[in-house]
């Protein structure tokens, strides 16, 4: 293959990767882009929380670029470039659609930027997993096999995404408000059981071979659920879901949100 043909092939491949990235950004961000609570939080959340949300998301996005990524390139520099490109795709997708929906706050540039920044992170996450989910063969190129810390990281990423989608909603807070202490305990136990069963017992494609159910429960399920609690707390704090709550209400909110987060953690290990 000549140098010119190789360059054209590389350019065509990059355009295809970018197209998938924008497709993944749209697919993963659409539920939040059409959620009224997220429009309001763009200017209601404090600038410090919005900034913390974006900054803390950067290592998560970088990790996803390492294990999935919207292109087949690998290495620290390429992972960083993929992360920044995915974040740019997230900002373009979020900003464009929020403007199209006419829900951006036109009275304040800071508020409009806040609205877009909150939506850009889930869009960037979708851009990074697009190659695995939107390509014919599940992603061209060799994928890095996750180590034990890597497996836990992927569970955390899945938990964050699911928690991110539900933490801003009033319905989630209403469920937590109506939950009794016994009900919260039941939700906690069900979350752990489902997390364990989905990953290690259901036989889904992508399932990791386990040494034994007990070892899998100790090595993955319990640490994975702990990460779900951390992800739920972080998302509720970011979106103001813990403000003004006492200890019992705080626990109810975190445990309630950790239920979908646990499903997300299981799904991430199967799909990413």
Secondary structure, 3 states (H helix, E strand, C coil): CCHHHHHHHHHHHHHHHHHHHHHHHHHHHHHHHCCHHHHHHHHHCCHHHHHHHHHHHHHHHHHHHHHCCCCCCCCHHHHHHHHHHHHHHHHHHHHHHHHHCCCCCCCCHHHHHHHHHHHHHHHHHHHHHHHHHHCCCCCCCCCCCCCHHHHHHHHHHHHHHHHHHHHCCHHHHHHHHHCCHHHHHHHHHHHHHHHHHHHHCCCCCCCCCCCCHHHHHHHHHHHHHHHHHHHHHHHHHHCCCCCCCCHHHHHHHHHHHHHHHHHHHHHHHHHC
